[in-house]
């Protein structure tokens, strides 16, 4: 089973340090390929892959940027020329840390899975999978690209995808996420036993230094 990871990213400030932490483990597994997805208005083509980064031509933004980067990168990776024929896609963010061993076990045990993640509800009662970890079967990815004109680029990406995936969300599979940011003032209390049930950890704190420290601490627990 092959898994493609697309990580929303950009090169401002401490986000560069987050990328350094991701690089510790992001391509340790032969069946998992991870790529940062970023805007770059200086490339000659609409999209460019260099090493572990997919560059999309354009200027960075939150809305519609996160959705636009995701859809254009996804469309490119579905092309045979991309060279990695994945079974599942995970779209995530820089401040999350994944346990890829547990992710592999989860998908091996749920081979019929179509969509998965942590389900939330927007203010207008729209169900959506949190953008920290959107898990989609490749066939769902193809469906999204075939109907990309139906997506609403005026709202945040995970809610826009939630609207599109409404019918599928009735049968989604939850991912166990550790809300690591609750431990921002007591990072050392996070240990292997505490992390045991969780496939990934959400580390984004109000303080960027704490976010980086928490990410590094969890990566060391999982991969050292």
GIRAMO-V197582 format. One record per residue. N is the residue number from 0. RES is the residue in one letter. PHI is phi in degrees with one decimal (* if undefined). NEAR is the number of other C-alpha atoms within 10 Angstrom. Layout:
N|RES|PHI|NEAR ; N|RES|PHI|NEAR
This chain:
0|X|*|12 ; 1|X|-108.5|16 ; 2|X|-125.8|26 ; 3|X|-105.5|23 ; 4|X|-110.9|23 ; 5|X|-110.8|26 ; 6|X|-114.3|25 ; 7|X|-60.3|22 ; 8|X|-151.6|24 ; 9|X|-156.4|19 ; 10|X|-103.7|12 ; 11|X|-92.3|8 ; 12|X|52.0|9 ; 13|X|-73.1|14 ; 14|X|-65.6|16 ; 15|X|-65.8|14 ; 16|X|-65.8|14 ; 17|X|-62.0|21 ; 18|X|-63.1|18 ; 19|X|-61.3|13 ; 20|X|-68.9|19 ; 21|X|-59.1|22 ; 22|X|-66.8|14 ; 23|X|-62.3|13 ; 24|X|-135.4|18 ; 25|X|-63.4|21 ; 26|X|-128.1|16 ; 27|X|-76.1|13 ; 28|X|-103.7|14 ; 29|X|-64.2|8 ; 30|X|-91.9|14 ; 31|X|-124.3|19 ; 32|X|-116.5|18 ; 33|X|-117.3|23 ; 34|X|-137.8|23 ; 35|X|-74.3|24 ; 36|X|-118.3|26 ; 37|X|-138.5|25 ; 38|X|-85.1|23 ; 39|X|-153.3|18 ; 40|X|-83.2|14 ; 41|X|-101.5|11 ; 42|X|-81.8|13 ; 43|X|-82.4|9 ; 44|X|-107.0|10 ; 45|X|-69.7|12 ; 46|X|-150.2|18 ; 47|X|-145.8|16 ; 48|X|-106.3|15 ; 49|X|-132.1|8 ; 50|X|56.1|8 ; 51|X|-103.3|14 ; 52|X|-132.2|16 ; 53|X|-104.5|25 ; 54|X|-98.6|25 ; 55|X|-110.4|24 ; 56|X|-67.6|19 ; 57|X|151.0|17 ; 58|X|-107.9|11 ; 59|X|-66.4|18 ; 60|X|-161.0|13 ; 61|X|-83.3|11 ; 62|X|-123.7|13 ; 63|X|-94.7|15 ; 64|X|-54.9|20 ; 65|X|-60.4|22 ; 66|X|-71.4|24 ; 67|X|-60.9|20 ; 68|X|-61.0|26 ; 69|X|-63.6|20 ; 70|X|-66.7|18 ; 71|X|-66.6|19 ; 72|X|-67.4|22 ; 73|X|-61.3|20 ; 74|X|-59.5|16 ; 75|X|-66.0|17 ; 76|X|-71.7|18 ; 77|X|-79.9|17 ; 78|X|-75.3|11 ; 79|X|-59.1|9 ; 80|X|-67.6|9 ; 81|X|-63.3|10 ; 82|X|90.6|9 ; 83|X|-137.2|16 ; 84|X|-89.3|16 ; 85|X|-85.9|18 ; 86|X|-98.3|17 ; 87|X|-134.7|22 ; 88|X|-114.2|24 ; 89|X|-120.7|21 ; 90|X|-103.1|23 ; 91|X|-135.3|22 ; 92|X|-125.7|22 ; 93|X|-65.5|23 ; 94|X|-88.5|24 ; 95|X|-101.4|24 ; 96|X|-120.5|27 ; 97|X|-110.5|22 ; 98|X|-99.1|20 ; 99|X|-71.3|20 ; 100|X|-63.8|12 ; 101|X|-67.8|15 ; 102|X|-62.9|16 ; 103|X|-59.7|18 ; 104|X|-62.5|11 ; 105|X|-60.9|14 ; 106|X|-72.9|16 ; 107|X|-64.1|12 ; 108|X|-88.1|10 ; 109|X|-132.6|11 ; 110|X|-66.2|11 ; 111|X|-96.3|9 ; 112|X|-61.9|17 ; 113|X|-108.5|19 ; 114|X|-136.9|24 ; 115|X|-155.9|21 ; 116|X|151.9|22 ; 117|X|-107.5|18 ; 118|X|-82.8|18 ; 119|X|-129.5|16 ; 120|X|-133.9|13 ; 121|X|-75.5|11 ; 122|X|-60.9|7 ; 123|X|-97.6|6 ; 124|X|65.0|8 ; 125|X|-84.4|13 ; 126|X|-78.0|21 ; 127|X|-153.9|24 ; 128|X|-88.1|24 ; 129|X|-53.0|21 ; 130|X|-65.1|22 ; 131|X|-71.4|23 ; 132|X|-166.8|27 ; 133|X|-93.0|23 ; 134|X|-107.9|29 ; 135|X|-135.3|22 ; 136|X|-66.4|19 ; 137|X|-57.8|19 ; 138|X|-64.2|11 ; 139|X|-67.9|17 ; 140|X|-59.3|20 ; 141|X|-61.4|15 ; 142|X|-62.8|12 ; 143|X|-60.3|19 ; 144|X|-67.0|17 ; 145|X|-63.6|11 ; 146|X|-121.3|10 ; 147|X|-61.7|15 ; 148|X|-68.0|9 ; 149|X|-86.8|13 ; 150|X|-73.6|20 ; 151|X|-95.1|16 ; 152|X|-84.7|16 ; 153|X|-94.1|11 ; 154|X|-127.3|14 ; 155|X|-63.8|16 ; 156|X|-59.8|25 ; 157|X|-69.0|22 ; 158|X|-72.0|22 ; 159|X|-60.0|19 ; 160|X|-68.9|24 ; 161|X|-61.3|22 ; 162|X|-62.4|16 ; 163|X|-65.0|19 ; 164|X|-94.4|19 ; 165|X|-46.5|13 ; 166|X|-66.4|10 ; 167|X|-70.0|13 ; 168|X|-70.3|19 ; 169|X|-74.6|10 ; 170|X|-127.2|12 ; 171|X|-75.9|19 ; 172|X|-110.8|16 ; 173|X|-72.9|13 ; 174|X|-100.7|18 ; 175|X|-81.4|13 ; 176|X|-113.4|20 ; 177|X|-88.5|19 ; 178|X|-82.6|14 ; 179|X|-65.0|22 ; 180|X|-62.2|20 ; 181|X|-66.3|13 ; 182|X|-105.1|15 ; 183|X|-61.9|20 ; 184|X|-100.2|10 ; 185|X|-148.7|11 ; 186|X|-59.4|18 ; 187|X|-67.2|11 ; 188|X|-78.5|10 ; 189|X|-78.8|16 ; 190|X|-136.5|13 ; 191|X|-60.1|12 ; 192|X|-66.2|8 ; 193|X|-64.7|10 ; 194|X|-82.0|18 ; 195|X|-50.3|12 ; 196|X|-79.1|12 ; 197|X|-109.5|16 ; 198|X|-81.8|20 ; 199|X|-149.4|23 ; 200|X|-123.4|24 ; 201|X|-96.2|22 ; 202|X|-111.0|26 ; 203|X|-63.3|21 ; 204|X|-110.7|17 ; 205|X|-67.2|10 ; 206|X|-98.5|10 ; 207|X|-64.0|16 ; 208|X|-63.5|12 ; 209|X|-65.6|19 ; 210|X|-59.8|23 ; 211|X|-63.7|19 ; 212|X|-63.9|14 ; 213|X|-66.8|29 ; 214|X|-59.2|26 ; 215|X|-62.0|18 ; 216|X|-62.6|15 ; 217|X|-70.2|25 ; 218|X|-59.7|19 ; 219|X|-63.8|14 ; 220|X|-64.3|14 ; 221|X|-76.8|17 ; 222|X|-112.4|12 ; 223|X|-82.8|6
